[in-house]
């Protein structure tokens, strides 16, 4: 993408896990210490139990906000707008069968 420079620093939340709760979908996102990969585990909703490890990209926005995106093994695409300071998350994702979802919910540090 023109004008986009590669990230040269480690994701500030690398090495930590966060719970997202969108009501109809709950998950744990465990950001690995390498700052490039994470493991997601769906803990509630229609795909409960699904898990995968993916490489992600991130950009820092003003304040505690970050845009984080990845593509899952089945082709699903996921983008989060996570405000770690306000503990809020917006997600936009497309399933392999082209269903598009927009969800909003809570974001908190996980003890798992």
Secondary structure per residue as TSV (DSSP state, phi and psi in degrees):
chain	resnum	aa	ss	phi	psi
A	1	X	-	360.0	127.6
A	2	X	T	-62.0	136.8
A	3	X	T	83.5	-6.8
A	4	X	-	-96.1	126.3
A	5	X	-	-100.4	146.0
A	6	X	-	-63.5	146.8
A	7	X	-	-72.2	128.8
A	8	X	-	-110.2	2.1
A	9	X	S	-118.6	159.5
A	10	X	-	-75.6	142.4
A	11	X	-	-52.8	126.3
A	12	X	T	-58.7	-21.4
A	13	X	T	-103.3	12.2
A	14	X	T	-59.3	140.2
A	15	X	T	88.5	1.7
A	16	X	-	-121.5	156.7
A	17	X	E	-116.0	144.4
A	18	X	E	-131.2	142.1
A	19	X	E	-95.0	130.4
A	20	X	E	-113.3	138.1
A	21	X	E	-131.6	105.6
A	22	X	-	-101.5	13.5
A	23	X	S	85.2	-75.6
A	24	X	S	-81.3	-6.2
A	25	X	-	-148.1	129.4
A	26	X	E	-129.3	144.5
A	27	X	E	-153.9	160.7
A	28	X	E	-112.7	126.2
A	29	X	E	-109.4	112.6
A	30	X	E	-103.5	106.0
A	31	X	E	-83.1	118.2
A	32	X	-	-69.8	155.8
A	33	X	T	-62.8	-18.4
A	34	X	T	-71.1	-13.4
A	35	X	S	75.5	8.4
A	36	X	S	-127.6	-21.0
A	37	X	E	-126.2	157.4
A	38	X	E	-149.4	157.1
A	39	X	E	-115.7	125.7
A	40	X	E	-104.4	145.5
A	41	X	E	-135.7	120.6
A	42	X	E	-78.2	123.8
A	43	X	E	-111.9	-0.2
A	44	X	E	-168.2	142.6
A	45	X	S	117.1	-171.8
A	46	X	T	-62.4	-28.2
A	47	X	T	-108.6	28.6
A	48	X	T	-48.6	131.4
A	49	X	T	96.8	-16.2
A	50	X	-	-65.5	142.6
A	51	X	E	-149.3	156.9
A	52	X	E	-169.7	159.5
A	53	X	E	-116.3	129.6
A	54	X	E	-135.4	160.8
A	55	X	E	-92.9	140.7
A	56	X	E	-126.3	162.4
A	57	X	E	-120.9	151.4
A	58	X	E	-143.0	156.1
A	59	X	E	-139.5	138.9
A	60	X	E	-87.3	133.5
A	61	X	-	-109.2	175.6
A	62	X	S	-55.6	146.7
A	63	X	T	71.9	-143.1
A	64	X	T	-94.0	20.0
A	65	X	E	-92.2	141.4
A	66	X	E	-138.5	141.4
A	67	X	E	-98.5	127.2
A	68	X	E	-130.3	130.7
A	69	X	E	-138.9	152.4
A	70	X	E	-159.3	166.1
A	71	X	E	-119.7	131.1
A	72	X	-	-85.3	164.9
A	73	X	T	-57.9	-29.6
A	74	X	T	-86.9	3.0
A	75	X	S	98.1	-9.5
A	76	X	-	-60.3	141.6
A	77	X	E	-112.5	141.9
A	78	X	E	-134.8	134.2
A	79	X	E	-130.8	129.1
A	80	X	E	-111.6	142.7
A	81	X	E	-114.2	99.2
A	82	X	E	-108.0	125.8
A	83	X	E	-103.9	96.7
A	84	X	T	-68.9	-28.1
A	85	X	T	-71.5	-45.2
A	86	X	T	-86.6	-6.5
A	87	X	T	58.2	47.3
A	88	X	E	-127.9	148.1
A	89	X	E	-136.8	135.5
A	90	X	E	-113.5	136.8
A	91	X	E	-130.5	145.0
A	92	X	E	-128.6	121.3
A	93	X	E	-143.2	150.4
A	94	X	E	-119.4	129.9
A	95	X	-	-82.5	165.9
A	96	X	T	-58.5	-25.8
A	97	X	T	-94.7	19.0
A	98	X	-	73.2	20.5
A	99	X	-	-77.7	136.2
A	100	X	E	-115.0	131.0
A	101	X	E	-126.5	145.8
A	102	X	E	-130.0	120.1
A	103	X	E	-131.6	152.4
A	104	X	E	-134.1	140.2
A	105	X	E	-170.6	-161.7
A	106	X	E	-90.4	158.9
A	107	X	E	-140.2	122.0
A	108	X	E	-144.7	152.9
A	109	X	E	-59.8	132.7
A	110	X	-	-96.6	147.4
A	111	X	-	-95.5	1.0
A	112	X	-	-82.4	360.0
